[in-house]
Amino acid sequence: MSDMSCSTCRSLQGETVHISLPSLPQFVSLARLTVASVGNIVGFSIDVVEDLKVAVSEACTNALRHGCSSEQSYDLYYQLDQDKLTIRVEDNGEGYEPESVSEPELPGNQAGGFGLFIIKSLMDEVEIVSNKGMGTSITMVKYLRT
């Protein structure tokens, strides 16, 4: 990480970027672009930024498929800290019991069902909070390794 990135990150410590996206698949790319920009500001390597983009894409896709009707939107929050980036994706859908989702069987030939597995594989911390009738929040943390 360069000195400029380090000083920029310190000056932005504690800042939160919030975007609200329509529940349309075309807007997942905007979430990917946003996390790439934020990841670059924080000082992540290109490889880590690519992982962030995949994790955010999977979380947004889950919000679209399971959490939102086409008339609703979902929210993304990017919390910048000196040593980590925290990303939260929230929807206002039906909610579910996170414990009811099992790990996919590998190798498997089913279509879908790998989103949470992929997110957990790419991020350092993942927390899922979901309440029936109140939506779901996926919080993902990636630490900056120096």
Secondary structure, DSSP 8 states (H G I E B T S, - for coil): --HHHHHHHHHHTT-EEEEEEES-GGGHHHHHHHHHHHHHHHT--HHHHHHHHHHHHHHHHHIIIII--TT-EEEEEEEE-SSEEEEEEE--S----GGG-----SS---SS--HHHHHHHHSSEEEEEEETTTEEEEEEEEE---
